[in-house]
Amino acid sequence: MKKQNDNSNIATVYIGIGANLQNPIKQLKQALDTLNTHPELKIIKTSSFYRSVPMGPQDQPDFINAVCQLETQLSPLALLDCLQTIEKQQGRVRKAERWGPRVLDLDILMYNQEEIHQERLIIPHYGLRERNFVILPLDEIAPNLQLPDGTLITSLAENIEKQGIERL
Ligand code: ROI
């Protein structure tokens, strides 16, 4: 029998987007355009853009950050491949320097309520709880979102440092 309206395998995913080189606002817009036109992805919501001071080495430009909510039938690893392809298309070169500047960073923050510990992929994203440039935009679009352990995004947002980040 033909399946109709079967959305049981559609995942709700949150993606973090960051850039601090080569006109970062343009890089974010272009990445969102690419995500939006990808046949396997559907953008449901996008946060405002935020300007944030760099976490890590300070001798690099400020970042522009945002998050978006997507629906997809791609598996976590297929989605990771897709995001890494977009990063490469926009000229990202992986450098040896840890936490250095980048043209575009696309991170899977959450994939449904799943916890994934694989060599290539840790979900929820390992830095999520500590990074105001992730938590504040997430709180803007999904305050009621819960981490797999039940922590509410909005309670993380209440307690996070708000210096060094500005909503644009
Ligand atoms: N710092 C900020 N503010 N925003 C980022 O997206 C970001 N990404 C990174 C490092 C270099 C850790 N610092 C960042 O990868």
Boltz pocket constraint, residues with backbone or C-beta under 6 A from the ligand:
constraints:
  - pocket:
      binder: B
      contacts: [[A, 17], [A, 18], [A, 19], [A, 52], [A, 53], [A, 54], [A, 55], [A, 56], [A, 63], [A, 64], [A, 65], [A, 98], [A, 99], [A, 100], [A, 101], [A, 105], [A, 133]]
      max_distance: 6.0
